């Protein structure tokens, strides 16, 4: 079985972060590169629902992307709109990924169960919401790492086991 290359985009969701202080986005970029993924872009988008929804729409229309991972905007604050913007874009939800991240990371930090992140598929692109802290990004990525390649392979139509 030939593995499909993971071609990712990192999206930091924040009204206040700039490139110089986007530690979570940089952490996520490094984690993706460490598993051999191609990272085509890293960007920062405001917490505004419409801005984020439009960004996700445009990114999932691209042929050179099969994974979008967001960081930030998954909490209880009024401006935390990442799950809602993601839900507005996805065609299929992938609840097991979000459930596994919350379950495993809440063993380390009980506050992890407050994350509202969702995961799902639009076109042939998997969208995954991660919390906004660098520590949470690392912990969640550790949960996802064993299945990311298989998920991308499935999206590419490689369903043989």
DSSP file (Angstrom, degrees, kcal/mol; ACC not computed):
  #  RESIDUE AA STRUCTURE BP1 BP2  ACC     N-H-->O    O-->H-N    N-H-->O    O-->H-N    TCO  KAPPA ALPHA  PHI   PSI    X-CA   Y-CA   Z-CA
    1    1 A X              0   0    0      0, 0.0     2,-0.5     0, 0.0   157,-0.0   0.000 360.0 360.0 360.0 127.1    0.0    0.0    0.0
    2    2 A X        -     0   0    0    151,-0.0     2,-0.2     1,-0.0   156,-0.0  -0.775 360.0-130.2 -89.1 125.4    1.4    3.4   -1.0
    3    3 A X        -     0   0    0     -2,-0.5     2,-0.3     1,-0.1   147,-0.1  -0.532  17.2-125.4 -74.6 139.0    0.9    6.1    1.6
    4    4 A X        -     0   0    0    145,-0.3     2,-0.1    -2,-0.2   149,-0.1  -0.664  33.7-106.3 -79.6 135.9   -0.6    9.3    0.4
    5    5 A X        -     0   0    0     -2,-0.3     2,-0.6     1,-0.1    32,-0.1  -0.424  28.6-122.3 -64.5 132.6    1.6   12.3    1.4
    6    6 A X        -     0   0    0     30,-0.2    32,-3.0    -2,-0.1     2,-0.6  -0.699  29.9-172.5 -75.9 120.3    0.1   14.4    4.2
    7    7 A X  E     -a   38   0A   0     -2,-0.6    59,-2.7    30,-0.2    60,-1.5  -0.935  17.7-178.4-119.5 104.7   -0.2   17.9    2.8
    8    8 A X  E     -ab  39  67A   0     30,-3.3    32,-2.8    -2,-0.6    33,-0.8  -0.611  29.1-158.5-114.7 160.7   -1.2   20.2    5.6
    9    9 A X  E     -ab  41  68A   0     58,-1.6    60,-2.3    -2,-0.2     2,-0.5  -0.996  16.5-146.3-131.1 136.1   -2.1   23.8    6.5
   10   10 A X  E     -ab  42  69A   0     31,-2.2    33,-2.6    -2,-0.4     2,-0.5  -0.897  14.3-170.0-102.4 127.1   -1.8   25.2   10.0
   11   11 A X  E     -ab  43  70A   0     58,-2.4    60,-2.2    -2,-0.5     2,-0.5  -0.959   7.0-160.5-122.2 113.7   -4.4   27.8   11.0
   12   12 A X  E     -ab  44  71A   0     31,-3.0    33,-3.0    -2,-0.5     2,-0.7  -0.821  10.6-152.2 -90.0 127.5   -4.0   29.7   14.2
   13   13 A X  E     +a   45   0A   0     58,-2.8     2,-0.3    -2,-0.5    33,-0.2  -0.891  40.0 125.1-105.8 111.9   -7.3   31.2   15.3
   14   14 A X        -     0   0    0     31,-2.7    34,-0.1    -2,-0.7    -2,-0.1  -0.949  52.2-151.3-166.6 140.3   -6.8   34.3   17.4
   15   15 A X  S    S+     0   0    0     -2,-0.3    31,-0.1    31,-0.2    -1,-0.1   0.685 103.7  33.2 -82.0 -20.5   -7.8   38.0   17.5
   16   16 A X  S    S+     0   0    0      2,-0.1     2,-0.1    30,-0.0    -1,-0.1   0.682  90.2 100.3-113.8 -21.3   -4.5   38.9   19.3
   17   17 A X        -     0   0    0      3,-0.0     2,-0.3     2,-0.0    -3,-0.1  -0.420  45.3-171.3 -75.4 143.4   -1.7   36.7   18.1
   18   18 A X    >   -     0   0    0     -2,-0.1     3,-1.2     1,-0.0     4,-0.3  -0.746  43.7 -92.5-119.7 171.7    0.8   37.8   15.5
   19   19 A X  G >  S+     0   0    0     -2,-0.3     3,-1.0     1,-0.3    -2,-0.0   0.859 122.6  58.3 -54.1 -38.9    3.4   35.8   13.7
   20   20 A X  G 3  S+     0   0    0      1,-0.2    -1,-0.3     2,-0.0    -3,-0.0   0.761 116.0  32.3 -67.3 -26.0    6.0   36.7   16.4
   21   21 A X  G <  S+     0   0    0     -3,-1.2     2,-1.7     1,-0.1     3,-0.3   0.109  80.1 117.7-119.9  23.0    4.0   35.2   19.3
   22   22 A X    <>  +     0   0    0     -3,-1.0     4,-2.1    -4,-0.3     5,-0.2  -0.500  27.5 154.2 -87.5  68.0    2.2   32.3   17.5
   23   23 A X  H  >  +     0   0    0     -2,-1.7     4,-2.6     1,-0.2    -1,-0.2   0.882  69.5  52.5 -66.6 -39.3    3.9   29.6   19.6
   24   24 A X  H  > S+     0   0    0     -3,-0.3     4,-2.6   108,-0.3    -1,-0.2   0.916 110.4  47.7 -64.0 -42.9    1.0   27.1   19.2
   25   25 A X  H  > S+     0   0    0      2,-0.2     4,-2.4     1,-0.2    -1,-0.2   0.901 113.4  47.6 -64.3 -40.8    1.1   27.5   15.4
   26   26 A X  H  X S+     0   0    0     -4,-2.1     4,-2.4     2,-0.2    -2,-0.2   0.892 111.4  51.7 -67.1 -39.8    4.9   27.1   15.3
   27   27 A X  H  X S+     0   0    0     -4,-2.6     4,-2.2     2,-0.2    -2,-0.2   0.940 111.5  46.9 -60.2 -47.6    4.6   24.0   17.6
   28   28 A X  H  X S+     0   0    0     -4,-2.6     4,-2.4     1,-0.2    -2,-0.2   0.899 109.6  53.8 -63.1 -42.0    2.1   22.5   15.3
   29   29 A X  H  X S+     0   0    0     -4,-2.4     4,-2.4     1,-0.2    -1,-0.2   0.936 110.1  47.6 -56.3 -48.5    4.2   23.2   12.3
   30   30 A X  H  X S+     0   0    0     -4,-2.4     4,-1.9     1,-0.2    -2,-0.2   0.882 110.4  51.8 -62.2 -39.6    7.2   21.4   13.9
   31   31 A X  H  X S+     0   0    0     -4,-2.2     4,-0.7     2,-0.2    -1,-0.2   0.905 110.6  48.0 -65.3 -41.6    5.1   18.4   14.9
   32   32 A X  H ><>S+     0   0    0     -4,-2.4     5,-2.2     1,-0.2     3,-0.9   0.923 112.1  49.0 -64.4 -44.4    3.7   18.0   11.3
   33   33 A X  H ><5S+     0   0    0     -4,-2.4     3,-1.6     1,-0.2    -1,-0.2   0.855 103.3  62.6 -63.0 -33.6    7.2   18.3    9.8
   34   34 A X  H 3<5S+     0   0    0     -4,-1.9    -1,-0.2     1,-0.3    -2,-0.2   0.727 104.2  47.5 -67.0 -20.8    8.5   15.7   12.3
   35   35 A X  T <<5S-     0   0    0     -3,-0.9    -1,-0.3    -4,-0.7    -2,-0.2   0.290 125.2-100.9-101.1   9.8    6.1   13.1   10.9
   36   36 A X  T < 5 +     0   0    0     -3,-1.6    -3,-0.2     1,-0.3   -30,-0.2   0.598  70.0 151.3  87.2  11.6    7.1   13.9    7.3
   37   37 A X      < -     0   0    0     -5,-2.2     2,-0.5    -6,-0.2    -1,-0.3  -0.438  46.5-126.1 -73.4 149.4    4.1   16.1    6.4
   38   38 A X  E     -a    7   0A   0    -32,-3.0   -30,-3.3    -2,-0.1     2,-0.7  -0.860  20.5-154.3 -88.5 126.9    4.4   18.8    3.8
   39   39 A X  E     -a    8   0A   0     -2,-0.5   -30,-0.2   -32,-0.2     3,-0.1  -0.911  13.4-177.9-106.4 111.1    3.1   22.0    5.3
   40   40 A X  E     -     0   0A   0    -32,-2.8     2,-0.3    -2,-0.7   -31,-0.2   0.718  64.1  -2.1 -81.8 -22.5    2.0   24.3    2.5
   41   41 A X  E     -a    9   0A   0    -33,-0.8   -31,-2.2     2,-0.0     2,-0.4  -0.979  47.9-157.8-165.5 150.8    1.0   27.3    4.6
   42   42 A X  E     +a   10   0A   0     -2,-0.3     2,-0.3   -33,-0.2   -31,-0.2  -0.977  30.6 167.2-133.1 121.8    0.7   28.6    8.2
   43   43 A X  E     -a   11   0A   0    -33,-2.6   -31,-3.0    -2,-0.4     2,-0.5  -0.909  32.1-133.5-136.9 163.3   -1.7   31.4    8.8
   44   44 A X  E     -a   12   0A   0     -2,-0.3     2,-0.3   -33,-0.2   -31,-0.2  -0.969  24.1-176.2-117.5 129.2   -3.4   33.4   11.5
   45   45 A X  E     -a   13   0A   0    -33,-3.0   -31,-2.7    -2,-0.5     7,-0.1  -0.939  28.2-107.9-124.8 145.8   -7.1   34.1   11.2
   46   46 A X        -     0   0    0     -2,-0.3   -31,-0.2   -33,-0.2     6,-0.1  -0.181  30.5-110.3 -67.1 165.4   -9.3   36.2   13.5
   47   47 A X  S    S+     0   0    0    -34,-0.1    34,-0.3     4,-0.1     2,-0.1   0.481  77.4 127.1 -73.9  -2.8  -11.8   34.6   15.9
   48   48 A X     >  -     0   0    0      1,-0.1     4,-2.5   -34,-0.1     5,-0.3  -0.383  61.2-138.5 -61.2 127.5  -14.6   36.0   13.7
   49   49 A X  H  > S+     0   0    0      1,-0.2     4,-2.9     2,-0.2     5,-0.2   0.917 100.2  46.0 -54.2 -51.0  -17.0   33.3   12.7
   50   50 A X  H  > S+     0   0    0      1,-0.2     4,-2.4     2,-0.2    -1,-0.2   0.891 112.6  50.3 -64.7 -40.3  -17.5   34.5    9.1
   51   51 A X  H  > S+     0   0    0      2,-0.2     4,-2.3     1,-0.2    -1,-0.2   0.936 115.0  43.3 -62.0 -46.2  -13.7   35.0    8.5
   52   52 A X  H  X S+     0   0    0     -4,-2.5     4,-2.7     2,-0.2     5,-0.2   0.918 113.3  50.7 -67.9 -43.8  -12.8   31.6    9.8
   53   53 A X  H  X S+     0   0    0     -4,-2.9     4,-2.2    -5,-0.3    -1,-0.2   0.927 112.7  46.9 -59.5 -45.2  -15.7   29.8    8.0
   54   54 A X  H  X S+     0   0    0     -4,-2.4     4,-2.6    -5,-0.2    -1,-0.2   0.900 111.4  51.5 -64.5 -41.3  -14.6   31.5    4.7
   55   55 A X  H  X S+     0   0    0     -4,-2.3     4,-2.6    -5,-0.2    -2,-0.2   0.939 111.1  47.2 -60.7 -47.4  -11.0   30.7    5.3
   56   56 A X  H  X S+     0   0    0     -4,-2.7     4,-2.2     1,-0.2    -1,-0.2   0.887 111.2  52.7 -62.5 -38.6  -11.8   27.0    5.9
   57   57 A X  H  X S+     0   0    0     -4,-2.2     4,-0.6    -5,-0.2    -2,-0.2   0.956 111.6  44.6 -60.5 -50.9  -14.0   26.9    2.8
   58   58 A X  H >< S+     0   0    0     -4,-2.6     3,-0.9     1,-0.2     4,-0.4   0.909 113.7  50.2 -61.9 -43.0  -11.3   28.3    0.6
   59   59 A X  H >< S+     0   0    0     -4,-2.6     3,-1.1     1,-0.2    -1,-0.2   0.869 107.8  52.8 -65.9 -36.2   -8.6   26.0    2.0
   60   60 A X  H 3< S+     0   0    0     -4,-2.2    64,-0.3     1,-0.2    -1,-0.2   0.564 100.7  63.0 -78.6  -6.3  -10.8   22.9    1.5
   61   61 A X  T << S+     0   0    0     -3,-0.9    -1,-0.2    -4,-0.6    -2,-0.2   0.584  83.3 102.2 -86.2 -12.9  -11.3   23.8   -2.1
   62   62 A X    X   -     0   0    0     -3,-1.1     3,-0.6    -4,-0.4    -3,-0.0  -0.475  63.3-151.6 -76.0 142.1   -7.6   23.4   -2.8
   63   63 A X  T 3  S+     0   0    0      1,-0.2    -1,-0.1    -2,-0.2    -3,-0.0   0.633  92.0  62.6 -83.2 -16.1   -6.3   20.3   -4.5
   64   64 A X  T 3  S+     0   0    0      2,-0.0     2,-0.4   -24,-0.0    -1,-0.2   0.232  93.9  73.7 -96.2  15.2   -2.9   20.4   -2.8
   65   65 A X    <   +     0   0    0     -3,-0.6   -57,-0.2    -6,-0.1    59,-0.2  -0.988  35.5 160.0-131.7 134.9   -4.2   20.1    0.8
   66   66 A X  S    S+     0   0    0    -59,-2.7    60,-2.2    -2,-0.4     2,-0.3   0.353  71.5  45.6-129.6   1.4   -5.6   17.0    2.6
   67   67 A X  E     -bc   8 126A   0    -60,-1.5   -58,-1.6    58,-0.2     2,-0.5  -0.965  53.2-178.7-147.8 127.8   -5.2   18.1    6.2
   68   68 A X  E     -bc   9 127A   0     58,-3.0    60,-2.6    -2,-0.3     2,-0.5  -0.994   8.6-171.7-123.1 123.5   -6.1   21.4    8.0
   69   69 A X  E     -bc  10 128A   0    -60,-2.3   -58,-2.4    -2,-0.5     2,-0.3  -0.970   5.4-162.5-117.6 124.2   -5.3   21.6   11.7
   70   70 A X  E     -bc  11 129A   0     58,-2.9    60,-2.2    -2,-0.5     2,-0.4  -0.706   2.8-159.7 -98.4 153.7   -6.5   24.7   13.6
   71   71 A X  E     +bc  12 130A   0    -60,-2.2   -58,-2.8    -2,-0.3    61,-0.2  -0.985  54.7  17.9-133.5 124.9   -5.2   25.8   17.0
   72   72 A X  S    S+     0   0    0     58,-2.1    58,-0.1    -2,-0.4   -58,-0.1  -0.142  79.7  74.1 105.2 159.4   -7.2   28.1   19.2
   73   73 A X        +     0   0    0    -60,-0.1     9,-1.5     9,-0.1    10,-0.6   0.709  64.2 111.9  77.2  22.2  -10.8   29.2   19.6
   74   74 A X        +     0   0    0      8,-0.2    42,-2.9     7,-0.1    43,-0.2   0.359  55.7  87.0-108.1   5.8  -12.1   26.0   21.0
   75   75 A X  S    S-     0   0    0     40,-0.2    40,-0.0    41,-0.1     7,-0.0   0.146  91.9 -87.4 -91.3-154.3  -12.9   27.1   24.6
   76   76 A X  S    S+     0   0    0      3,-0.0    39,-0.0    39,-0.0    -1,-0.0   0.453  79.8 119.7 -99.1  -4.0  -15.9   28.7   26.3
   77   77 A X  S >  S-     0   0    0      1,-0.1     3,-1.8     2,-0.1    -2,-0.0  -0.229  76.2-112.5 -64.9 154.6  -15.1   32.4   25.6
   78   78 A X  T 3  S+     0   0    0      1,-0.3    -1,-0.1     3,-0.0     0, 0.0   0.847 116.9  48.1 -55.8 -37.9  -17.6   34.4   23.6
   79   79 A X  T 3  S+     0   0    0      1,-0.1     2,-1.4   -31,-0.0    -1,-0.3   0.388  78.9 112.4 -88.0   4.3  -15.2   34.8   20.7
   80   80 A X    <   +     0   0    0     -3,-1.8     4,-0.2     1,-0.2     3,-0.1  -0.638  31.1 145.7 -80.1  94.1  -14.3   31.0   20.6
   81   81 A X     >  +     0   0    0     -2,-1.4     4,-2.6   -34,-0.3     5,-0.3   0.303  28.7 107.1-113.7   5.2  -16.0   30.2   17.2
   82   82 A X  H  > S+     0   0    0     -9,-1.5     4,-2.4     1,-0.2     5,-0.2   0.913  81.4  47.1 -59.7 -46.3  -13.7   27.5   15.8
   83   83 A X  H  > S+     0   0    0    -10,-0.6     4,-2.8     1,-0.2    -1,-0.2   0.918 114.6  47.4 -61.7 -40.5  -16.0   24.5   16.3
   84   84 A X  H  > S+     0   0    0      2,-0.2     4,-1.8     1,-0.2    -1,-0.2   0.908 113.1  47.4 -67.5 -41.5  -19.0   26.3   14.9
   85   85 A X  H  X S+     0   0    0     -4,-2.6     4,-0.6     2,-0.2    -1,-0.2   0.881 113.8  49.0 -66.3 -37.4  -17.1   27.6   11.8
   86   86 A X  H >X S+     0   0    0     -4,-2.4     4,-2.1    -5,-0.3     3,-1.4   0.939 109.5  50.8 -67.0 -46.4  -15.7   24.1   11.3
   87   87 A X  H 3< S+     0   0    0     -4,-2.8    -1,-0.2     1,-0.3    -2,-0.2   0.851 104.8  58.4 -59.0 -34.4  -19.1   22.4   11.6
   88   88 A X  H 3< S+     0   0    0     -4,-1.8    -1,-0.3     1,-0.2    -2,-0.2   0.715 114.4  38.0 -68.0 -19.0  -20.5   24.9    9.1
   89   89 A X  H << S+     0   0    0     -3,-1.4    -2,-0.2    -4,-0.6    -1,-0.2   0.755  94.2  92.6-102.7 -30.8  -17.9   23.6    6.5
   90   90 A X     <  -     0   0    0     -4,-2.1    32,-0.3     1,-0.1     3,-0.1  -0.317  48.4-165.1 -76.0 151.5  -17.6   19.9    7.1
   91   91 A X  S    S+     0   0    0     30,-3.5     2,-0.4     1,-0.3    31,-0.2   0.699  83.2  25.6 -98.7 -29.8  -19.7   17.3    5.2
   92   92 A X  E    S-D  121   0A   0     29,-1.8    29,-3.3     2,-0.0    -1,-0.3  -1.000  77.7-135.4-135.6 134.1  -18.9   14.5    7.5
   93   93 A X  E     -D  120   0A   0     -2,-0.4    27,-0.3    27,-0.3     2,-0.3  -0.621   4.6-157.5 -85.5 151.0  -18.0   14.7   11.2
   94   94 A X    >>  +     0   0    0     25,-3.2     3,-1.1    -2,-0.2     4,-0.9  -0.650  22.6 167.1-122.8  71.2  -15.1   12.6   12.6
   95   95 A X  H 3>  +     0   0    0     -2,-0.3     4,-2.8     1,-0.3     5,-0.2   0.764  63.9  69.6 -64.6 -27.5  -16.1   12.5   16.3
   96   96 A X  H 3> S+     0   0    0      1,-0.2     4,-2.5     2,-0.2    -1,-0.3   0.854  97.0  53.1 -60.1 -34.7  -13.7    9.7   17.3
   97   97 A X  H <> S+     0   0    0     -3,-1.1     4,-2.2     2,-0.2    -1,-0.2   0.950 113.0  41.7 -65.9 -48.2  -10.7   12.0   16.8
   98   98 A X  H  X S+     0   0    0     -4,-0.9     4,-2.5     1,-0.2     5,-0.2   0.904 115.6  51.0 -65.8 -40.9  -12.1   14.8   19.0
   99   99 A X  H  X S+     0   0    0     -4,-2.8     4,-2.7     1,-0.2     5,-0.2   0.921 110.5  48.7 -62.8 -43.5  -13.3   12.3   21.6
  100  100 A X  H  X S+     0   0    0     -4,-2.5     4,-2.8    -5,-0.2     5,-0.3   0.910 111.2  49.9 -63.6 -42.7  -10.0   10.5   21.8
  101  101 A X  H  X S+     0   0    0     -4,-2.2     4,-2.4     1,-0.2     5,-0.3   0.947 114.2  44.0 -62.3 -47.6   -8.1   13.8   22.2
  102  102 A X  H  X S+     0   0    0     -4,-2.5     4,-1.7     2,-0.2    -2,-0.2   0.926 116.2  47.7 -63.1 -44.0  -10.4   15.0   25.0
  103  103 A X  H  X S+     0   0    0     -4,-2.7     4,-0.6    -5,-0.2    -2,-0.2   0.957 117.1  40.0 -62.5 -52.6  -10.3   11.6   26.7
  104  104 A X  H >< S+     0   0    0     -4,-2.8     3,-0.9     1,-0.2     4,-0.4   0.911 118.0  46.0 -67.7 -42.7   -6.6   11.1   26.6
  105  105 A X  H >X S+     0   0    0     -4,-2.4     4,-2.6    -5,-0.3     3,-0.9   0.762 101.7  65.3 -75.6 -22.6   -5.5   14.6   27.4
  106  106 A X  H 3< S+     0   0    0     -4,-1.7    -1,-0.2    -5,-0.3    -2,-0.2   0.702  92.4  64.5 -71.1 -16.2   -8.0   15.0   30.3
  107  107 A X  T << S+     0   0    0     -3,-0.9    -1,-0.2    -4,-0.6    -2,-0.2   0.789 111.5  36.0 -70.0 -27.5   -5.9   12.3   32.0
  108  108 A X  T <4 S+     0   0    0     -3,-0.9     2,-0.4    -4,-0.4    -2,-0.2   0.851 138.1  12.4 -89.4 -43.4   -3.0   14.8   32.0
  109  109 A X    ><  -     0   0    0     -4,-2.6     3,-2.6     1,-0.1    -1,-0.3  -0.927  63.4-152.4-140.6 109.9   -5.1   18.0   32.6
  110  110 A X  G >  S+     0   0    0     -2,-0.4     3,-1.4     1,-0.3     4,-0.1   0.760  93.9  69.8 -55.5 -25.4   -8.7   17.7   33.7
  111  111 A X  G >  S+     0   0    0      1,-0.3     3,-2.1     2,-0.2    -1,-0.3   0.669  77.7  82.1 -67.0 -14.6   -9.4   21.1   32.0
  112  112 A X  G X  S+     0   0    0     -3,-2.6     3,-1.8     1,-0.3    -1,-0.3   0.791  77.5  68.5 -60.8 -26.9   -8.9   19.4   28.6
  113  113 A X  G <  S+     0   0    0     -3,-1.4    -1,-0.3     1,-0.3    -2,-0.2   0.610  87.7  67.8 -70.1  -8.2  -12.5   18.2   28.8
  114  114 A X  G <  S+     0   0    0     -3,-2.1    -1,-0.3    -4,-0.1     2,-0.2   0.560  73.9 109.6 -84.6  -9.0  -13.6   21.8   28.3
  115  115 A X    <   -     0   0    0     -3,-1.8   -40,-0.2    -4,-0.2   -13,-0.0  -0.490  51.1-166.4 -68.3 134.5  -12.2   21.9   24.8
  116  116 A X        +     0   0    0    -42,-2.9    -1,-0.1    -2,-0.2   -41,-0.1   0.205  33.9 146.7-105.0  13.4  -15.1   22.0   22.3
  117  117 A X        -     0   0    0    -43,-0.2     2,-0.3   -19,-0.1   -15,-0.1  -0.123  28.3-163.1 -55.0 145.3  -13.0   21.2   19.2
  118  118 A X        -     0   0    0     12,-0.1    11,-1.6   -20,-0.0     2,-0.4  -0.818   6.1-151.6-123.6 166.1  -14.5   19.1   16.4
  119  119 A X  E     + E   0 128A   0     -2,-0.3   -25,-3.2     9,-0.2     2,-0.3  -0.992  27.3 139.6-137.6 144.6  -13.1   17.2   13.5
  120  120 A X  E     -DE  93 127A   0      7,-2.3     7,-3.5    -2,-0.4     2,-0.4  -0.980  40.3 -98.7-170.7-178.1  -14.5   16.4   10.2
  121  121 A X  E     +DE  92 126A   0    -29,-3.3   -30,-3.5    -2,-0.3   -29,-1.8  -0.937  21.0 178.7-122.4 134.9  -14.2   16.1    6.4
  122  122 A X  E >  S- E   0 125A   0      3,-2.3     3,-2.1    -2,-0.4     2,-0.2  -0.990  73.5 -34.8-132.4 128.4  -14.9   18.5    3.6
  123  123 A X  T 3  S-     0   0    0     -2,-0.4   -62,-0.1     1,-0.3   -32,-0.1  -0.459 125.9 -32.7  55.0-125.7  -14.2   17.3    0.1
  124  124 A X  T 3  S+     0   0    0    -64,-0.3     2,-0.5    -2,-0.2    -1,-0.3  -0.062 117.2 104.6-110.7  32.5  -11.0   15.2    0.6
  125  125 A X  E <   - E   0 122A   0     -3,-2.1    -3,-2.3   -65,-0.1     2,-0.5  -0.952  59.7-145.7-120.5 130.0   -9.7   17.3    3.4
  126  126 A X  E     -cE  67 121A   0    -60,-2.2   -58,-3.0    -2,-0.5     2,-0.5  -0.803  13.7-159.5 -90.6 129.5   -9.7   16.4    7.1
  127  127 A X  E     -cE  68 120A   0     -7,-3.5    -7,-2.3    -2,-0.5     2,-0.4  -0.949   9.5-175.2-111.4 128.7  -10.1   19.4    9.5
  128  128 A X  E     -cE  69 119A   0    -60,-2.6   -58,-2.9    -2,-0.5     2,-0.5  -0.990  13.6-149.2-127.1 127.8   -9.0   19.0   13.1
  129  129 A X  E     -c   70   0A   0    -11,-1.6     2,-0.3    -2,-0.4   -58,-0.2  -0.856  17.9-177.6 -96.8 125.8   -9.5   21.6   15.8
  130  130 A X  E     -c   71   0A   0    -60,-2.2   -58,-2.1    -2,-0.5     7,-0.1  -0.851  31.9 -99.5-113.9 155.5   -6.9   21.7   18.6
  131  131 A X        -     0   0    0     -2,-0.3    -1,-0.1   -60,-0.2     9,-0.0  -0.075  35.7-111.0 -62.5 175.4   -6.8   24.0   21.6
  132  132 A X  S    S+     0   0    0    -61,-0.2     2,-0.3     4,-0.1  -108,-0.3   0.524  83.3  93.9 -94.1  -6.9   -4.7   27.1   21.6
  133  133 A X  S  > S-     0   0    0      1,-0.1     4,-2.4  -109,-0.1     5,-0.2  -0.667  73.2-131.8 -89.5 144.0   -2.0   26.3   24.1
  134  134 A X  H  > S+     0   0    0     -2,-0.3     4,-2.2     1,-0.2     5,-0.2   0.881 109.0  52.7 -57.2 -39.1    1.4   24.9   22.9
  135  135 A X  H  > S+     0   0    0      1,-0.2     4,-2.4     2,-0.2    -1,-0.2   0.922 110.7  46.5 -63.3 -44.5    1.2   22.2   25.6
  136  136 A X  H  > S+     0   0    0      2,-0.2     4,-2.8     1,-0.2     5,-0.3   0.867 109.3  55.2 -66.2 -36.2   -2.3   21.2   24.5
  137  137 A X  H  X S+     0   0    0     -4,-2.4     4,-2.5     2,-0.2    -2,-0.2   0.944 110.6  45.6 -60.0 -47.6   -1.2   21.1   20.9
  138  138 A X  H  X S+     0   0    0     -4,-2.2     4,-2.0     2,-0.2    -2,-0.2   0.932 114.8  47.0 -60.7 -47.8    1.6   18.7   21.7
  139  139 A X  H  X S+     0   0    0     -4,-2.4     4,-1.1     1,-0.2    -2,-0.2   0.912 115.0  45.1 -64.5 -43.6   -0.6   16.5   23.9
  140  140 A X  H  X S+     0   0    0     -4,-2.8     4,-2.0     1,-0.2     3,-0.4   0.899 110.9  53.5 -67.1 -40.6   -3.4   16.3   21.3
  141  141 A X  H  X S+     0   0    0     -4,-2.5     4,-2.8    -5,-0.3    -1,-0.2   0.885 102.8  58.1 -62.8 -37.5   -1.0   15.7   18.4
  142  142 A X  H  < S+     0   0    0     -4,-2.0     4,-0.5     1,-0.2    -1,-0.2   0.857 107.8  47.8 -59.2 -35.0    0.5   12.8   20.3
  143  143 A X  H  < S+     0   0    0     -4,-1.1     3,-0.3    -3,-0.4    -1,-0.2   0.891 117.0  42.0 -71.1 -40.3   -3.0   11.3   20.4
  144  144 A X  H >X S+     0   0    0     -4,-2.0     3,-2.5     1,-0.2     4,-1.3   0.812  92.6  83.8 -76.3 -32.6   -3.6   11.9   16.7
  145  145 A X  H 3X S+     0   0    0     -4,-2.8     4,-0.5     1,-0.3     3,-0.3   0.793  84.4  56.0 -48.6 -42.7   -0.2   10.9   15.3
  146  146 A X  H 34 S+     0   0    0     -4,-0.5    -1,-0.3    -3,-0.3     4,-0.2   0.711 118.4  32.8 -66.6 -16.5   -0.8    7.1   15.1
  147  147 A X  H <> S+     0   0    0     -3,-2.5     4,-2.5    -4,-0.2    -1,-0.2   0.536  90.9  90.0-116.8  -7.8   -3.9    7.6   12.9
  148  148 A X  H  X S+     0   0    0     -4,-1.3     4,-2.3    -3,-0.3     5,-0.2   0.922  90.2  47.5 -59.2 -47.2   -3.2   10.6   10.7
  149  149 A X  H  X S+     0   0    0     -4,-0.5     4,-2.4     1,-0.2  -145,-0.3   0.917 113.2  48.5 -61.9 -43.3   -1.5    8.8    7.9
  150  150 A X  H  > S+     0   0    0      2,-0.2     4,-2.5     1,-0.2    -1,-0.2   0.898 109.9  52.6 -64.1 -39.9   -4.3    6.2    7.8
  151  151 A X  H  X S+     0   0    0     -4,-2.5     4,-2.2     2,-0.2    -2,-0.2   0.926 110.6  47.0 -61.3 -45.0   -6.9    8.9    7.7
  152  152 A X  H  X S+     0   0    0     -4,-2.3     4,-1.5     2,-0.2    -2,-0.2   0.900 110.9  52.5 -64.5 -41.2   -5.3   10.7    4.8
  153  153 A X  H  <>S+     0   0    0     -4,-2.4     5,-2.4    -5,-0.2    -2,-0.2   0.921 109.3  49.4 -59.7 -44.3   -4.9    7.4    3.0
  154  154 A X  H ><5S+     0   0    0     -4,-2.5     3,-1.7     1,-0.2    -2,-0.2   0.909 108.5  52.5 -62.2 -42.4   -8.7    6.7    3.4
  155  155 A X  H 3<5S+     0   0    0     -4,-2.2    -1,-0.2     1,-0.3    -2,-0.2   0.809 105.3  56.3 -63.4 -28.9   -9.6   10.1    2.2
  156  156 A X  T 3<5S-     0   0    0     -4,-1.5    -1,-0.3    -3,-0.2    -2,-0.2   0.437 125.3-103.3 -83.0   1.0   -7.5    9.5   -0.9
  157  157 A X  T < 5S+     0   0    0     -3,-1.7     2,-1.5     1,-0.2    -3,-0.2   0.494  79.3 135.7  92.9   3.1   -9.6    6.4   -1.6
  158  158 A X      < +     0   0    0     -5,-2.4    -1,-0.2    -6,-0.2    -2,-0.1  -0.662  16.4 152.7 -86.7  87.0   -7.0    3.8   -0.4
  159  159 A X        +     0   0    0     -2,-1.5     2,-0.2    -3,-0.1    -1,-0.2   0.325  26.1 116.8-102.6   6.0   -9.4    1.7    1.6
  160  160 A X              0   0    0      1,-0.1    -2,-0.0    -3,-0.1    -3,-0.0  -0.564 360.0 360.0 -76.1 138.7   -7.5   -1.7    1.4
  161  161 A X              0   0    0     -2,-0.2    -1,-0.1  -160,-0.0    -3,-0.0   0.397 360.0 360.0-109.4 360.0   -6.4   -2.9    4.8
